[in-house]
Amino acid sequence: MKKTVESVTQGHPDKVCDQIADAIVDEYLRRDKQAHVDVNVLGSHGMVMIGGEVTSTADFDIGALAKKVYEEIGYKDDIEVFVNIETQSDEMKRITNGVTDNVVVNGYATNQTRELLPRSLVYAHNLARRLDDLRKTDPAFSWLKPDGKVQLSMEGDRVCAVTILASHHVSIQEKEVKTALLDRLLIPVVGEEGVQIYINPIGSFHQAGFRCDSGASGRKLTVDTYGGLVPQGDKSLSGKDPNKVDRAAAYMARFAARFLVEKELATSAMVTLVYSLGQAQPIHVQALGMGEKSRGSKMDLTNLLKQTFDFRPQAIVEFLELIQPVYRATASYGHFGRQGFPWEDKML
């Protein structure tokens, strides 16, 4: 069966918005550990709009921070930033257990790779990251622009098709783009034998980012999580402080799935957590695993997880030590499978 996943570079319009949103979260957490943040970002044709709700003692220039992130990603054009942020409503302030919405999250892990993620997703993220690295560190690729996208298909353990969209300066010819990216990007990561390769298949890609497209935070949840290879949750992650159950539970579900795989209780595992507005305990916990001896049937590991972990939002925040300004980095190449995040680094 063929399975297809996608990743995007830091300069993809949606990912620009995610990085701005999470940079705002980080800055609030640096200044106020008790900050409650829920912001959304929209970017389009020279404009960035930041809106949402924040309760915090911190005060800083959000517009200046957004411009700084935009420039650090690699864009040179000016953007006009509009900020419309209000304090949380009194009703939301009354909820002290972190469950301010109905939420479903899924966490997944597999022993396919050292990242405990599906091999196809690891390949796709590696290609997107390498595309950014070439642009930033190799003078021979100074013609690359920040906006880019990767689609990768695998059949079994074999990569069978890759599509790369890479924005580039008008001075370089399409043939040069394809030759350079084939030699320095694709072959080192996935090879070329038996792989259908498409590089900028519709031709030149000069107009990129907010110059030609809009972006919004939270729209790349599939890229952020598990590539659509398993069911994903119903809420976005970026722009929310870790006290929000949407974010905290997504990280805890991943940690719990890691636990089951790293303890060799399963070769792959999916953990589902369901929360109801105002209720600290999840109303549903489910852990299903596949194992060497399960002969294709799923093992129910739910009771083991319930006995091992406390899934209340405040307990998750304390257990994973989530009140840290680490979230901007999550907004590129997925939230899972990389060091530097407590839900990935914490010893089991």
Secondary structure, DSSP 8 states (H G I E B T S, - for coil): -EEEEEEE-TTSHHHHHHHHHHHHHHHHHHH-TT-EEEEEEEEETTEEEEEEEEE-S----HHHHHHHHHHHHT--S--EEEEEEE---HHHHT--SS--S-EEEEEEEETTSTTSS-HHHHHHHHHHHHHHHHHHH-GGGTTEEEEEEEEEEEETTEEEEEEEEEEE-TTS-HHHHHHHHIIIIIHHHH-STT-EEEESTTS---S-GGGT-EEETTTTHHHHTTTTSS---SS--TTB-TTSHHHHHHHHHHHHHHHHHHTTS-SEEEEEEEE-TT-SS-SEEEEEEE-TTSTT--EE-HHHHHHH---SHHHHHHHHT--SS--GGGGSS-SSS-TTSHHHHS--
